[in-house]
Amino acid sequence: MTFATIYNSSDRGFFDIKTFLMVVRFITVNAILAFIFLFLAIEELDWSIASSREITNDIIIDNTSWNLKTLF
């Protein structure tokens, strides 16, 4: 091998702007999704705890468009 064919690692930067932006985007998107998932998990736990404490005999009529019983 001659000096012309040897690749010198000091000539190449380890962090370029494209890779840095991809990493920042990946971390940002996953942090937002993790926050949403955490909020939904806490909300579900809160709902199950609150509904287990109270015994209600209410009749609920749901006429909204996102009611699962009417969608299926």
Buried (B, 14 or more C-beta within 10 A) or exposed (E): EEEEEEEEEEEEEEEEEEEEEEEEEEEEEEEEEEEEEEEEEEEEEEEEEEEEEEEEEEEEEEEEEEEEEEEE
